[in-house]
């Protein structure tokens, strides 16, 4: 047991398609003691009272560290994948930035990063209130912001100066 409600186990595993073995860390968090636990509940064992009260997650890495150290290391980086997906899908990152000139590629990447940072500041300063979102501490994606700020306003009206009922 690592902390209250957290259990870890680490082992080495090599899948048939992998060139070398990897370190696998299984994390089990008791939802009664940690209500904000990250991970998934096992739907296969939903009726089992023992398994139903835990959230499970797994780390796979090539680092050869103890399970507790790997968990602490990756826990701080857990939300990075969500930010990368947001950059990719909401800010046009899926098209790629490989331009002919290095400095053009650098400028394109910095422009996207600047737009992302401006939207992040906007979210933190304006949209984190209960009055706007209806819930506390909500992190909206750019796609959601476009819908809430622009598309909803367009749906309200049918024609200019006439309210659609």
Chimera marker file (.cmm) of the C-alpha trace (Angstrom):
<marker_set name="trace">
<marker id="1" x="0.000" y="0.000" z="0.000" r="1" g="1" b="0" radius="0.5"/>
<marker id="2" x="1.468" y="3.368" z="-1.059" r="1" g="1" b="0" radius="0.5"/>
<marker id="3" x="-0.903" y="5.957" z="0.436" r="1" g="1" b="0" radius="0.5"/>
<marker id="4" x="-4.368" y="5.673" z="1.908" r="1" g="1" b="0" radius="0.5"/>
<marker id="5" x="-6.397" y="3.732" z="-0.614" r="1" g="1" b="0" radius="0.5"/>
<marker id="6" x="-3.651" y="3.233" z="-3.234" r="1" g="1" b="0" radius="0.5"/>
<marker id="7" x="-2.106" y="-0.152" z="-4.011" r="1" g="1" b="0" radius="0.5"/>
<marker id="8" x="0.643" y="-0.693" z="-6.592" r="1" g="1" b="0" radius="0.5"/>
<marker id="9" x="2.318" y="-3.691" z="-8.111" r="1" g="1" b="0" radius="0.5"/>
<marker id="10" x="5.087" y="-3.623" z="-10.705" r="1" g="1" b="0" radius="0.5"/>
<marker id="11" x="6.399" y="-6.384" z="-12.932" r="1" g="1" b="0" radius="0.5"/>
<marker id="12" x="8.291" y="-6.876" z="-16.181" r="1" g="1" b="0" radius="0.5"/>
<marker id="13" x="6.408" y="-8.128" z="-19.228" r="1" g="1" b="0" radius="0.5"/>
<marker id="14" x="7.287" y="-8.681" z="-22.862" r="1" g="1" b="0" radius="0.5"/>
<marker id="15" x="4.461" y="-8.979" z="-25.366" r="1" g="1" b="0" radius="0.5"/>
<marker id="16" x="5.210" y="-11.116" z="-28.438" r="1" g="1" b="0" radius="0.5"/>
<marker id="17" x="5.293" y="-8.017" z="-30.654" r="1" g="1" b="0" radius="0.5"/>
<marker id="18" x="7.705" y="-6.067" z="-28.407" r="1" g="1" b="0" radius="0.5"/>
<marker id="19" x="11.456" y="-6.091" z="-29.012" r="1" g="1" b="0" radius="0.5"/>
<marker id="20" x="12.265" y="-5.939" z="-25.289" r="1" g="1" b="0" radius="0.5"/>
<marker id="21" x="10.436" y="-6.314" z="-21.968" r="1" g="1" b="0" radius="0.5"/>
<marker id="22" x="8.662" y="-3.327" z="-20.453" r="1" g="1" b="0" radius="0.5"/>
<marker id="23" x="7.895" y="-2.374" z="-16.863" r="1" g="1" b="0" radius="0.5"/>
<marker id="24" x="4.168" y="-2.624" z="-16.083" r="1" g="1" b="0" radius="0.5"/>
<marker id="25" x="2.674" y="-0.946" z="-13.004" r="1" g="1" b="0" radius="0.5"/>
<marker id="26" x="-0.881" y="-1.785" z="-11.955" r="1" g="1" b="0" radius="0.5"/>
<marker id="27" x="-2.568" y="0.845" z="-9.793" r="1" g="1" b="0" radius="0.5"/>
<marker id="28" x="-5.655" y="0.146" z="-7.705" r="1" g="1" b="0" radius="0.5"/>
<marker id="29" x="-7.361" y="3.002" z="-5.830" r="1" g="1" b="0" radius="0.5"/>
<marker id="30" x="-10.168" y="2.503" z="-3.330" r="1" g="1" b="0" radius="0.5"/>
<marker id="31" x="-12.990" y="4.872" z="-4.289" r="1" g="1" b="0" radius="0.5"/>
<marker id="32" x="-14.315" y="5.148" z="-0.703" r="1" g="1" b="0" radius="0.5"/>
<marker id="33" x="-11.016" y="6.591" z="0.518" r="1" g="1" b="0" radius="0.5"/>
<marker id="34" x="-10.160" y="8.448" z="-2.707" r="1" g="1" b="0" radius="0.5"/>
<marker id="35" x="-13.364" y="9.770" z="-4.317" r="1" g="1" b="0" radius="0.5"/>
<marker id="36" x="-11.394" y="11.618" z="-7.043" r="1" g="1" b="0" radius="0.5"/>
<marker id="37" x="-9.424" y="8.516" z="-8.027" r="1" g="1" b="0" radius="0.5"/>
<marker id="38" x="-8.378" y="8.346" z="-11.662" r="1" g="1" b="0" radius="0.5"/>
<marker id="39" x="-8.830" y="5.173" z="-13.625" r="1" g="1" b="0" radius="0.5"/>
<marker id="40" x="-11.628" y="2.841" z="-14.645" r="1" g="1" b="0" radius="0.5"/>
<marker id="41" x="-13.876" y="0.474" z="-12.772" r="1" g="1" b="0" radius="0.5"/>
<marker id="42" x="-13.930" y="-3.056" z="-14.123" r="1" g="1" b="0" radius="0.5"/>
<marker id="43" x="-17.278" y="-3.571" z="-15.816" r="1" g="1" b="0" radius="0.5"/>
<marker id="44" x="-16.667" y="-7.327" z="-16.007" r="1" g="1" b="0" radius="0.5"/>
<marker id="45" x="-16.783" y="-7.457" z="-12.204" r="1" g="1" b="0" radius="0.5"/>
<marker id="46" x="-19.403" y="-4.747" z="-11.619" r="1" g="1" b="0" radius="0.5"/>
<marker id="47" x="-21.506" y="-7.042" z="-9.407" r="1" g="1" b="0" radius="0.5"/>
<marker id="48" x="-18.576" y="-8.149" z="-7.266" r="1" g="1" b="0" radius="0.5"/>
<marker id="49" x="-18.479" y="-6.042" z="-4.072" r="1" g="1" b="0" radius="0.5"/>
<marker id="50" x="-14.678" y="-6.329" z="-3.782" r="1" g="1" b="0" radius="0.5"/>
<marker id="51" x="-13.746" y="-5.234" z="-7.317" r="1" g="1" b="0" radius="0.5"/>
<marker id="52" x="-16.543" y="-2.665" z="-7.700" r="1" g="1" b="0" radius="0.5"/>
<marker id="53" x="-15.126" y="-0.346" z="-5.047" r="1" g="1" b="0" radius="0.5"/>
<marker id="54" x="-11.792" y="0.205" z="-6.846" r="1" g="1" b="0" radius="0.5"/>
<marker id="55" x="-10.584" y="2.238" z="-9.818" r="1" g="1" b="0" radius="0.5"/>
<marker id="56" x="-7.834" y="0.586" z="-11.860" r="1" g="1" b="0" radius="0.5"/>
<marker id="57" x="-5.153" y="1.996" z="-14.143" r="1" g="1" b="0" radius="0.5"/>
<marker id="58" x="-1.946" y="0.671" z="-15.727" r="1" g="1" b="0" radius="0.5"/>
<marker id="59" x="1.369" y="2.254" z="-16.694" r="1" g="1" b="0" radius="0.5"/>
<marker id="60" x="3.670" y="0.684" z="-19.275" r="1" g="1" b="0" radius="0.5"/>
<marker id="61" x="7.172" y="2.080" z="-19.590" r="1" g="1" b="0" radius="0.5"/>
<marker id="62" x="10.717" y="1.137" z="-20.504" r="1" g="1" b="0" radius="0.5"/>
<marker id="63" x="12.092" y="2.772" z="-17.338" r="1" g="1" b="0" radius="0.5"/>
<marker id="64" x="13.382" y="0.312" z="-14.778" r="1" g="1" b="0" radius="0.5"/>
<marker id="65" x="12.240" y="1.991" z="-11.546" r="1" g="1" b="0" radius="0.5"/>
<marker id="66" x="10.224" y="0.744" z="-8.568" r="1" g="1" b="0" radius="0.5"/>
<marker id="67" x="6.445" y="0.907" z="-8.962" r="1" g="1" b="0" radius="0.5"/>
<marker id="68" x="5.981" y="3.750" z="-6.458" r="1" g="1" b="0" radius="0.5"/>
<marker id="69" x="8.565" y="5.953" z="-8.192" r="1" g="1" b="0" radius="0.5"/>
<marker id="70" x="7.024" y="5.325" z="-11.620" r="1" g="1" b="0" radius="0.5"/>
<marker id="71" x="3.568" y="6.167" z="-10.293" r="1" g="1" b="0" radius="0.5"/>
<marker id="72" x="4.814" y="9.438" z="-8.762" r="1" g="1" b="0" radius="0.5"/>
<marker id="73" x="6.682" y="10.330" z="-11.949" r="1" g="1" b="0" radius="0.5"/>
<marker id="74" x="3.793" y="9.656" z="-14.337" r="1" g="1" b="0" radius="0.5"/>
<marker id="75" x="1.090" y="11.033" z="-12.040" r="1" g="1" b="0" radius="0.5"/>
<marker id="76" x="2.388" y="14.571" z="-12.578" r="1" g="1" b="0" radius="0.5"/>
<marker id="77" x="2.300" y="14.121" z="-16.352" r="1" g="1" b="0" radius="0.5"/>
<marker id="78" x="-1.107" y="12.444" z="-16.570" r="1" g="1" b="0" radius="0.5"/>
<marker id="79" x="-2.922" y="15.360" z="-18.179" r="1" g="1" b="0" radius="0.5"/>
<marker id="80" x="-0.309" y="16.009" z="-20.881" r="1" g="1" b="0" radius="0.5"/>
<marker id="81" x="-1.971" y="13.619" z="-23.330" r="1" g="1" b="0" radius="0.5"/>
<marker id="82" x="-5.206" y="15.608" z="-23.108" r="1" g="1" b="0" radius="0.5"/>
<marker id="83" x="-3.379" y="18.856" z="-23.915" r="1" g="1" b="0" radius="0.5"/>
<marker id="84" x="-1.642" y="17.199" z="-26.884" r="1" g="1" b="0" radius="0.5"/>
<marker id="85" x="-4.989" y="15.931" z="-28.207" r="1" g="1" b="0" radius="0.5"/>
<marker id="86" x="-6.481" y="19.386" z="-27.784" r="1" g="1" b="0" radius="0.5"/>
<marker id="87" x="-3.617" y="20.981" z="-29.715" r="1" g="1" b="0" radius="0.5"/>
<marker id="88" x="-3.925" y="18.329" z="-32.373" r="1" g="1" b="0" radius="0.5"/>
<marker id="89" x="-7.677" y="18.376" z="-32.938" r="1" g="1" b="0" radius="0.5"/>
<marker id="90" x="-8.836" y="21.835" z="-31.811" r="1" g="1" b="0" radius="0.5"/>
<marker id="91" x="-5.909" y="23.959" z="-32.978" r="1" g="1" b="0" radius="0.5"/>
<marker id="92" x="-5.107" y="22.293" z="-36.287" r="1" g="1" b="0" radius="0.5"/>
<marker id="93" x="-2.095" y="20.305" z="-35.144" r="1" g="1" b="0" radius="0.5"/>
<marker id="94" x="-3.165" y="17.170" z="-37.003" r="1" g="1" b="0" radius="0.5"/>
<marker id="95" x="-2.188" y="18.759" z="-40.313" r="1" g="1" b="0" radius="0.5"/>
<marker id="96" x="1.440" y="18.842" z="-39.245" r="1" g="1" b="0" radius="0.5"/>
<marker id="97" x="3.969" y="21.617" z="-39.163" r="1" g="1" b="0" radius="0.5"/>
<marker id="98" x="6.602" y="20.261" z="-41.506" r="1" g="1" b="0" radius="0.5"/>
<marker id="99" x="7.113" y="23.215" z="-43.800" r="1" g="1" b="0" radius="0.5"/>
<marker id="100" x="9.971" y="23.694" z="-46.267" r="1" g="1" b="0" radius="0.5"/>
<marker id="101" x="11.858" y="26.121" z="-44.073" r="1" g="1" b="0" radius="0.5"/>
<marker id="102" x="12.826" y="25.438" z="-40.457" r="1" g="1" b="0" radius="0.5"/>
<marker id="103" x="11.894" y="28.965" z="-39.355" r="1" g="1" b="0" radius="0.5"/>
<marker id="104" x="8.505" y="28.702" z="-41.042" r="1" g="1" b="0" radius="0.5"/>
<marker id="105" x="7.851" y="25.481" z="-39.117" r="1" g="1" b="0" radius="0.5"/>
<marker id="106" x="8.968" y="27.201" z="-35.921" r="1" g="1" b="0" radius="0.5"/>
<marker id="107" x="6.687" y="30.178" z="-36.598" r="1" g="1" b="0" radius="0.5"/>
<marker id="108" x="3.673" y="27.931" z="-37.276" r="1" g="1" b="0" radius="0.5"/>
<marker id="109" x="4.239" y="25.965" z="-34.071" r="1" g="1" b="0" radius="0.5"/>
<marker id="110" x="4.727" y="29.125" z="-31.987" r="1" g="1" b="0" radius="0.5"/>
<marker id="111" x="1.541" y="30.640" z="-33.448" r="1" g="1" b="0" radius="0.5"/>
<marker id="112" x="-0.483" y="27.582" z="-32.476" r="1" g="1" b="0" radius="0.5"/>
<marker id="113" x="1.084" y="27.572" z="-29.006" r="1" g="1" b="0" radius="0.5"/>
<marker id="114" x="0.305" y="31.282" z="-28.576" r="1" g="1" b="0" radius="0.5"/>
<marker id="115" x="-3.330" y="30.696" z="-29.585" r="1" g="1" b="0" radius="0.5"/>
<marker id="116" x="-3.543" y="27.784" z="-27.162" r="1" g="1" b="0" radius="0.5"/>
<marker id="117" x="-2.087" y="29.844" z="-24.292" r="1" g="1" b="0" radius="0.5"/>
<marker id="118" x="-4.470" y="32.760" z="-24.986" r="1" g="1" b="0" radius="0.5"/>
<marker id="119" x="-7.441" y="30.369" z="-24.935" r="1" g="1" b="0" radius="0.5"/>
<marker id="120" x="-6.144" y="28.756" z="-21.730" r="1" g="1" b="0" radius="0.5"/>
<marker id="121" x="-5.913" y="32.154" z="-20.045" r="1" g="1" b="0" radius="0.5"/>
<marker id="122" x="-9.413" y="32.988" z="-21.298" r="1" g="1" b="0" radius="0.5"/>
<marker id="123" x="-10.735" y="29.741" z="-19.831" r="1" g="1" b="0" radius="0.5"/>
<marker id="124" x="-9.051" y="30.377" z="-16.484" r="1" g="1" b="0" radius="0.5"/>
<marker id="125" x="-10.065" y="34.021" z="-16.194" r="1" g="1" b="0" radius="0.5"/>
<marker id="126" x="-13.596" y="33.939" z="-17.580" r="1" g="1" b="0" radius="0.5"/>
<marker id="127" x="-15.051" y="30.460" z="-17.912" r="1" g="1" b="0" radius="0.5"/>
<marker id="128" x="-14.146" y="28.862" z="-14.576" r="1" g="1" b="0" radius="0.5"/>
<marker id="129" x="-17.129" y="30.353" z="-12.753" r="1" g="1" b="0" radius="0.5"/>
<marker id="130" x="-20.340" y="28.556" z="-11.804" r="1" g="1" b="0" radius="0.5"/>
<marker id="131" x="-22.395" y="31.237" z="-13.544" r="1" g="1" b="0" radius="0.5"/>
<marker id="132" x="-20.937" y="30.448" z="-16.963" r="1" g="1" b="0" radius="0.5"/>
<marker id="133" x="-20.603" y="26.685" z="-16.851" r="1" g="1" b="0" radius="0.5"/>
<marker id="134" x="-23.239" y="25.693" z="-14.312" r="1" g="1" b="0" radius="0.5"/>
<marker id="135" x="-20.574" y="23.564" z="-12.599" r="1" g="1" b="0" radius="0.5"/>
<marker id="136" x="-17.448" y="24.487" z="-10.726" r="1" g="1" b="0" radius="0.5"/>
<marker id="137" x="-13.939" y="24.199" z="-12.144" r="1" g="1" b="0" radius="0.5"/>
<marker id="138" x="-14.778" y="22.984" z="-15.683" r="1" g="1" b="0" radius="0.5"/>
<marker id="139" x="-12.030" y="22.869" z="-18.332" r="1" g="1" b="0" radius="0.5"/>
<marker id="140" x="-13.653" y="23.491" z="-21.719" r="1" g="1" b="0" radius="0.5"/>
<marker id="141" x="-11.991" y="22.481" z="-24.983" r="1" g="1" b="0" radius="0.5"/>
<marker id="142" x="-11.821" y="24.923" z="-27.884" r="1" g="1" b="0" radius="0.5"/>
<marker id="143" x="-14.518" y="22.940" z="-29.676" r="1" g="1" b="0" radius="0.5"/>
<marker id="144" x="-16.854" y="23.356" z="-26.683" r="1" g="1" b="0" radius="0.5"/>
<marker id="145" x="-16.016" y="27.057" z="-26.396" r="1" g="1" b="0" radius="0.5"/>
<marker id="146" x="-16.847" y="27.640" z="-30.054" r="1" g="1" b="0" radius="0.5"/>
<marker id="147" x="-20.179" y="25.924" z="-29.566" r="1" g="1" b="0" radius="0.5"/>
<marker id="148" x="-21.047" y="27.739" z="-26.322" r="1" g="1" b="0" radius="0.5"/>
<marker id="149" x="-19.903" y="31.186" z="-27.439" r="1" g="1" b="0" radius="0.5"/>
<marker id="150" x="-20.773" y="31.286" z="-31.135" r="1" g="1" b="0" radius="0.5"/>
<marker id="151" x="-23.018" y="28.441" z="-32.250" r="1" g="1" b="0" radius="0.5"/>
<marker id="152" x="-25.541" y="28.739" z="-29.400" r="1" g="1" b="0" radius="0.5"/>
<marker id="153" x="-25.994" y="32.429" z="-30.134" r="1" g="1" b="0" radius="0.5"/>
<marker id="154" x="-26.634" y="31.590" z="-33.783" r="1" g="1" b="0" radius="0.5"/>
<marker id="155" x="-29.254" y="28.978" z="-32.827" r="1" g="1" b="0" radius="0.5"/>
<marker id="156" x="-31.265" y="31.473" z="-30.766" r="1" g="1" b="0" radius="0.5"/>
<marker id="157" x="-32.105" y="33.686" z="-33.726" r="1" g="1" b="0" radius="0.5"/>
<marker id="158" x="-33.831" y="32.596" z="-36.889" r="1" g="1" b="0" radius="0.5"/>
<marker id="159" x="-33.516" y="35.856" z="-38.800" r="1" g="1" b="0" radius="0.5"/>
<marker id="160" x="-31.802" y="39.091" z="-37.915" r="1" g="1" b="0" radius="0.5"/>
<marker id="161" x="-33.569" y="41.106" z="-35.175" r="1" g="1" b="0" radius="0.5"/>
<marker id="162" x="-36.234" y="38.405" z="-34.718" r="1" g="1" b="0" radius="0.5"/>
<marker id="163" x="-36.078" y="35.960" z="-31.865" r="1" g="1" b="0" radius="0.5"/>
<marker id="164" x="-36.741" y="32.344" z="-32.776" r="1" g="1" b="0" radius="0.5"/>
<marker id="165" x="-39.184" y="30.840" z="-30.244" r="1" g="1" b="0" radius="0.5"/>
<link id1="1" id2="2" r="1" g="1" b="0" radius="0.2"/>
<link id1="2" id2="3" r="1" g="1" b="0" radius="0.2"/>
<link id1="3" id2="4" r="1" g="1" b="0" radius="0.2"/>
<link id1="4" id2="5" r="1" g="1" b="0" radius="0.2"/>
<link id1="5" id2="6" r="1" g="1" b="0" radius="0.2"/>
<link id1="6" id2="7" r="1" g="1" b="0" radius="0.2"/>
<link id1="7" id2="8" r="1" g="1" b="0" radius="0.2"/>
<link id1="8" id2="9" r="1" g="1" b="0" radius="0.2"/>
<link id1="9" id2="10" r="1" g="1" b="0" radius="0.2"/>
<link id1="10" id2="11" r="1" g="1" b="0" radius="0.2"/>
<link id1="11" id2="12" r="1" g="1" b="0" radius="0.2"/>
<link id1="12" id2="13" r="1" g="1" b="0" radius="0.2"/>
<link id1="13" id2="14" r="1" g="1" b="0" radius="0.2"/>
<link id1="14" id2="15" r="1" g="1" b="0" radius="0.2"/>
<link id1="15" id2="16" r="1" g="1" b="0" radius="0.2"/>
<link id1="16" id2="17" r="1" g="1" b="0" radius="0.2"/>
<link id1="17" id2="18" r="1" g="1" b="0" radius="0.2"/>
<link id1="18" id2="19" r="1" g="1" b="0" radius="0.2"/>
<link id1="19" id2="20" r="1" g="1" b="0" radius="0.2"/>
<link id1="20" id2="21" r="1" g="1" b="0" radius="0.2"/>
<link id1="21" id2="22" r="1" g="1" b="0" radius="0.2"/>
<link id1="22" id2="23" r="1" g="1" b="0" radius="0.2"/>
<link id1="23" id2="24" r="1" g="1" b="0" radius="0.2"/>
<link id1="24" id2="25" r="1" g="1" b="0" radius="0.2"/>
<link id1="25" id2="26" r="1" g="1" b="0" radius="0.2"/>
<link id1="26" id2="27" r="1" g="1" b="0" radius="0.2"/>
<link id1="27" id2="28" r="1" g="1" b="0" radius="0.2"/>
<link id1="28" id2="29" r="1" g="1" b="0" radius="0.2"/>
<link id1="29" id2="30" r="1" g="1" b="0" radius="0.2"/>
<link id1="30" id2="31" r="1" g="1" b="0" radius="0.2"/>
<link id1="31" id2="32" r="1" g="1" b="0" radius="0.2"/>
<link id1="32" id2="33" r="1" g="1" b="0" radius="0.2"/>
<link id1="33" id2="34" r="1" g="1" b="0" radius="0.2"/>
<link id1="34" id2="35" r="1" g="1" b="0" radius="0.2"/>
<link id1="35" id2="36" r="1" g="1" b="0" radius="0.2"/>
<link id1="36" id2="37" r="1" g="1" b="0" radius="0.2"/>
<link id1="37" id2="38" r="1" g="1" b="0" radius="0.2"/>
<link id1="38" id2="39" r="1" g="1" b="0" radius="0.2"/>
<link id1="39" id2="40" r="1" g="1" b="0" radius="0.2"/>
<link id1="40" id2="41" r="1" g="1" b="0" radius="0.2"/>
<link id1="41" id2="42" r="1" g="1" b="0" radius="0.2"/>
<link id1="42" id2="43" r="1" g="1" b="0" radius="0.2"/>
<link id1="43" id2="44" r="1" g="1" b="0" radius="0.2"/>
<link id1="44" id2="45" r="1" g="1" b="0" radius="0.2"/>
<link id1="45" id2="46" r="1" g="1" b="0" radius="0.2"/>
<link id1="46" id2="47" r="1" g="1" b="0" radius="0.2"/>
<link id1="47" id2="48" r="1" g="1" b="0" radius="0.2"/>
<link id1="48" id2="49" r="1" g="1" b="0" radius="0.2"/>
<link id1="49" id2="50" r="1" g="1" b="0" radius="0.2"/>
<link id1="50" id2="51" r="1" g="1" b="0" radius="0.2"/>
<link id1="51" id2="52" r="1" g="1" b="0" radius="0.2"/>
<link id1="52" id2="53" r="1" g="1" b="0" radius="0.2"/>
<link id1="53" id2="54" r="1" g="1" b="0" radius="0.2"/>
<link id1="54" id2="55" r="1" g="1" b="0" radius="0.2"/>
<link id1="55" id2="56" r="1" g="1" b="0" radius="0.2"/>
<link id1="56" id2="57" r="1" g="1" b="0" radius="0.2"/>
<link id1="57" id2="58" r="1" g="1" b="0" radius="0.2"/>
<link id1="58" id2="59" r="1" g="1" b="0" radius="0.2"/>
<link id1="59" id2="60" r="1" g="1" b="0" radius="0.2"/>
<link id1="60" id2="61" r="1" g="1" b="0" radius="0.2"/>
<link id1="61" id2="62" r="1" g="1" b="0" radius="0.2"/>
<link id1="62" id2="63" r="1" g="1" b="0" radius="0.2"/>
<link id1="63" id2="64" r="1" g="1" b="0" radius="0.2"/>
<link id1="64" id2="65" r="1" g="1" b="0" radius="0.2"/>
<link id1="65" id2="66" r="1" g="1" b="0" radius="0.2"/>
<link id1="66" id2="67" r="1" g="1" b="0" radius="0.2"/>
<link id1="67" id2="68" r="1" g="1" b="0" radius="0.2"/>
<link id1="68" id2="69" r="1" g="1" b="0" radius="0.2"/>
<link id1="69" id2="70" r="1" g="1" b="0" radius="0.2"/>
<link id1="70" id2="71" r="1" g="1" b="0" radius="0.2"/>
<link id1="71" id2="72" r="1" g="1" b="0" radius="0.2"/>
<link id1="72" id2="73" r="1" g="1" b="0" radius="0.2"/>
<link id1="73" id2="74" r="1" g="1" b="0" radius="0.2"/>
<link id1="74" id2="75" r="1" g="1" b="0" radius="0.2"/>
<link id1="75" id2="76" r="1" g="1" b="0" radius="0.2"/>
<link id1="76" id2="77" r="1" g="1" b="0" radius="0.2"/>
<link id1="77" id2="78" r="1" g="1" b="0" radius="0.2"/>
<link id1="78" id2="79" r="1" g="1" b="0" radius="0.2"/>
<link id1="79" id2="80" r="1" g="1" b="0" radius="0.2"/>
<link id1="80" id2="81" r="1" g="1" b="0" radius="0.2"/>
<link id1="81" id2="82" r="1" g="1" b="0" radius="0.2"/>
<link id1="82" id2="83" r="1" g="1" b="0" radius="0.2"/>
<link id1="83" id2="84" r="1" g="1" b="0" radius="0.2"/>
<link id1="84" id2="85" r="1" g="1" b="0" radius="0.2"/>
<link id1="85" id2="86" r="1" g="1" b="0" radius="0.2"/>
<link id1="86" id2="87" r="1" g="1" b="0" radius="0.2"/>
<link id1="87" id2="88" r="1" g="1" b="0" radius="0.2"/>
<link id1="88" id2="89" r="1" g="1" b="0" radius="0.2"/>
<link id1="89" id2="90" r="1" g="1" b="0" radius="0.2"/>
<link id1="90" id2="91" r="1" g="1" b="0" radius="0.2"/>
<link id1="91" id2="92" r="1" g="1" b="0" radius="0.2"/>
<link id1="92" id2="93" r="1" g="1" b="0" radius="0.2"/>
<link id1="93" id2="94" r="1" g="1" b="0" radius="0.2"/>
<link id1="94" id2="95" r="1" g="1" b="0" radius="0.2"/>
<link id1="95" id2="96" r="1" g="1" b="0" radius="0.2"/>
<link id1="96" id2="97" r="1" g="1" b="0" radius="0.2"/>
<link id1="97" id2="98" r="1" g="1" b="0" radius="0.2"/>
<link id1="98" id2="99" r="1" g="1" b="0" radius="0.2"/>
<link id1="99" id2="100" r="1" g="1" b="0" radius="0.2"/>
<link id1="100" id2="101" r="1" g="1" b="0" radius="0.2"/>
<link id1="101" id2="102" r="1" g="1" b="0" radius="0.2"/>
<link id1="102" id2="103" r="1" g="1" b="0" radius="0.2"/>
<link id1="103" id2="104" r="1" g="1" b="0" radius="0.2"/>
<link id1="104" id2="105" r="1" g="1" b="0" radius="0.2"/>
<link id1="105" id2="106" r="1" g="1" b="0" radius="0.2"/>
<link id1="106" id2="107" r="1" g="1" b="0" radius="0.2"/>
<link id1="107" id2="108" r="1" g="1" b="0" radius="0.2"/>
<link id1="108" id2="109" r="1" g="1" b="0" radius="0.2"/>
<link id1="109" id2="110" r="1" g="1" b="0" radius="0.2"/>
<link id1="110" id2="111" r="1" g="1" b="0" radius="0.2"/>
<link id1="111" id2="112" r="1" g="1" b="0" radius="0.2"/>
<link id1="112" id2="113" r="1" g="1" b="0" radius="0.2"/>
<link id1="113" id2="114" r="1" g="1" b="0" radius="0.2"/>
<link id1="114" id2="115" r="1" g="1" b="0" radius="0.2"/>
<link id1="115" id2="116" r="1" g="1" b="0" radius="0.2"/>
<link id1="116" id2="117" r="1" g="1" b="0" radius="0.2"/>
<link id1="117" id2="118" r="1" g="1" b="0" radius="0.2"/>
<link id1="118" id2="119" r="1" g="1" b="0" radius="0.2"/>
<link id1="119" id2="120" r="1" g="1" b="0" radius="0.2"/>
<link id1="120" id2="121" r="1" g="1" b="0" radius="0.2"/>
<link id1="121" id2="122" r="1" g="1" b="0" radius="0.2"/>
<link id1="122" id2="123" r="1" g="1" b="0" radius="0.2"/>
<link id1="123" id2="124" r="1" g="1" b="0" radius="0.2"/>
<link id1="124" id2="125" r="1" g="1" b="0" radius="0.2"/>
<link id1="125" id2="126" r="1" g="1" b="0" radius="0.2"/>
<link id1="126" id2="127" r="1" g="1" b="0" radius="0.2"/>
<link id1="127" id2="128" r="1" g="1" b="0" radius="0.2"/>
<link id1="128" id2="129" r="1" g="1" b="0" radius="0.2"/>
<link id1="129" id2="130" r="1" g="1" b="0" radius="0.2"/>
<link id1="130" id2="131" r="1" g="1" b="0" radius="0.2"/>
<link id1="131" id2="132" r="1" g="1" b="0" radius="0.2"/>
<link id1="132" id2="133" r="1" g="1" b="0" radius="0.2"/>
<link id1="133" id2="134" r="1" g="1" b="0" radius="0.2"/>
<link id1="134" id2="135" r="1" g="1" b="0" radius="0.2"/>
<link id1="135" id2="136" r="1" g="1" b="0" radius="0.2"/>
<link id1="136" id2="137" r="1" g="1" b="0" radius="0.2"/>
<link id1="137" id2="138" r="1" g="1" b="0" radius="0.2"/>
<link id1="138" id2="139" r="1" g="1" b="0" radius="0.2"/>
<link id1="139" id2="140" r="1" g="1" b="0" radius="0.2"/>
<link id1="140" id2="141" r="1" g="1" b="0" radius="0.2"/>
<link id1="141" id2="142" r="1" g="1" b="0" radius="0.2"/>
<link id1="142" id2="143" r="1" g="1" b="0" radius="0.2"/>
<link id1="143" id2="144" r="1" g="1" b="0" radius="0.2"/>
<link id1="144" id2="145" r="1" g="1" b="0" radius="0.2"/>
<link id1="145" id2="146" r="1" g="1" b="0" radius="0.2"/>
<link id1="146" id2="147" r="1" g="1" b="0" radius="0.2"/>
<link id1="147" id2="148" r="1" g="1" b="0" radius="0.2"/>
<link id1="148" id2="149" r="1" g="1" b="0" radius="0.2"/>
<link id1="149" id2="150" r="1" g="1" b="0" radius="0.2"/>
<link id1="150" id2="151" r="1" g="1" b="0" radius="0.2"/>
<link id1="151" id2="152" r="1" g="1" b="0" radius="0.2"/>
<link id1="152" id2="153" r="1" g="1" b="0" radius="0.2"/>
<link id1="153" id2="154" r="1" g="1" b="0" radius="0.2"/>
<link id1="154" id2="155" r="1" g="1" b="0" radius="0.2"/>
<link id1="155" id2="156" r="1" g="1" b="0" radius="0.2"/>
<link id1="156" id2="157" r="1" g="1" b="0" radius="0.2"/>
<link id1="157" id2="158" r="1" g="1" b="0" radius="0.2"/>
<link id1="158" id2="159" r="1" g="1" b="0" radius="0.2"/>
<link id1="159" id2="160" r="1" g="1" b="0" radius="0.2"/>
<link id1="160" id2="161" r="1" g="1" b="0" radius="0.2"/>
<link id1="161" id2="162" r="1" g="1" b="0" radius="0.2"/>
<link id1="162" id2="163" r="1" g="1" b="0" radius="0.2"/>
<link id1="163" id2="164" r="1" g="1" b="0" radius="0.2"/>
<link id1="164" id2="165" r="1" g="1" b="0" radius="0.2"/>
</marker_set>
